[in-house]
C-alpha cells in the first residue's frame, strides 16, 4: 500500500497557503476522529510489509496517510489539534 500525502495540510503549508488546523476529538480508547480523518492504534502492516506493533495510524476515509509510535508526532506533522473529551 502506498502512503498518500497529497491531502495533508503540511503539503499546502509548504507552498505558503494558510490552512486551519484539523481538530480531532477523542472518541474512546485510543481513537480520535473528526468525520473525515481518523487516528487510532493499529496492529497490521506498514506499506512495505513491516509490522505496525500497535502504532498510531492516521487515515483519511480509510486511506493511510501517516503512522508513528507517538500520536503527538503525527498531529504535529499534519497540523492536527487533538481534543480530549
PyMOL commands that set and color helices and strands:
alter all, ss='L'
color gray80, all
select helices_A, chain A and resi 9-14+71-77
alter helices_A, ss='H'
color red, helices_A
select strands_A, chain A and resi 22-26+31-33+37-42+55-60+63-68+80-83
alter strands_A, ss='S'
color yellow, strands_A
deselect
rebuild
show_as cartoon
